[in-house]
């Protein structure tokens, strides 16, 4: 690959990583110290954080085996169907475990502006600029749990539209596993595609309505 093509590919990837969407997420936030972050990261690397991070780990494994599954599907469609059925059963079990273990799954979703680089969300509590924060997010509807850490870059008094939250918090992700970043990217792209389909259908419906007049 030429240097220009490589640079172009890198820029395209950066745009994908940091494309932002307005979304609703289930989230919990808490202040942490650097030592706690290092302990949690070590446990994450060793897959020791239970079912909360299970869905993102399963998604990463699915991505790695996708090409092999396509080859199997071309040679043995029945075998591929069996593998997909097993994957769906594992996913259902993982969702059930996540819902039972994580209190966050029982909390209502709140509006957020999300990218693979950070998040802006309303909170009841004020956080000081530069604070290190643990972020647990549940991305819907896939029930993908993401645990990451970030630094507060801004916190200002700004009530949410429903008046339930008093501050707007902006966080840059500082410590995030690549598979969790990839999970957020897939989520963002999925939401973007849904938004584009919805806008296209609205445009087509408006055109049809005008055509009927």
C-alpha positions, -999 to +999 in steps of 0.1 A: +000+000+000+014+034-009+020+061+018-009+082+005-033+052+006-021+042+040-026+078+053-061+079+037-070+046+053-058+058+087-078+090+085-109+070+075-104+047+105-100+078+128-133+092+115-150+059+122-135+058+157-146+093+167-179+097+149-204+109+175-241+100+179-269+110+202-280+078+219-296+064+251-274+044+274-276+027+308-245+040+326-229+042+360-200+065+370-177+066+400-144+083+409-114+060+410-077+062+418-049+052+395-041+022+416-077+009+413-077+015+375-045-006+371-061-034+392-093-033+371-073-032+338-053-063+349-086-081+357-100-071+323-070-084+305-074-117+323-112-118+316-120-118+353-147-092+355-176-116+352-206-113+330-206-075+326-178-075+300-188-109+286-208-096+256-180-074+243-156-104+247-180-126+228-184-100+201-146-098+197-144-136+193-172-135+167-154-108+147-122-129+147-140-160+134-164-143+109-142-150+079-138-187+088-176-190+093-182-175+058-159-202+044-177-229+063-210-215+051-199-217+015-189-254+019-213-267+045-244-245+050-259-269+075-228-269+097-227-231+095-264-229+106-256-251+136-226-229+146-248-198+143-275-214+165-249-222+191-237-186+190-272-174+195-277-197+225-245-185+241-255-149+235-289-154+252-271-170+282-246-141+284-275-116+283-293-134+311-261-135+332-255-098+326-290-088+336-288-108+368-254-096+378-254-059+368-276-035+386-270-011+357-293-033+336-323-023+358-317+014+356-335+035+329-315+046+300-305+083+298-295+105+268-259+106+259-236+118+231-213+089+224-182+081+203-153+056+206-133+084+220-156+097+248-190+104+261-211+134+272-239+126+296-260+143+322-255+134+359-269+144+393-234+148+407-207+173+398-172+160+390-140+181+391-121+186+358-094+160+354-110+135+377-104+098+368-138+081+364-148+044+360-176+041+334-199+011+331-221+014+300-248-010+288-253-005+250-288-015+238-304-034+223-273-058+222-268-058+260-231-051+254-214-041+287-184-018+283-162-010+313-137+017+307-120+046+324-117+083+314-108+118+325-134+145+330-127+173+305-157+194+314-185+195+340-210+223+340-243+230+356-269+222+329-301+205+337-314+177+314-346+182+295-366+162+320-350+180+349-338+148+365-301+156+361-283+188+371-249+186+354-236+179+319-204+158+321-179+153+292-154+125+295-125+114+273-118+076+274-083+072+287-080+034+294-102+012+271-096-022+257-095-024+219-124-049+218-145-025+239-136+004+215-145-018+186-179-027+203-186+010+206-177+016+170-200-011+158-228+003+180-223+038+167-222+026+130-254+005+137-272+035+151-260+057+122-273+032+097-307+031+115-308+069+115-300+070+077-327+044+070-353+063+090-345+095+072-347+078+038-380+063+047-393+097+059-382+113+026-398+086+005-430+089+025-431+127+020-425+122-017-453+097-019-476+120+000-469+149-025-473+125-054-508+116-042-520+152-042 
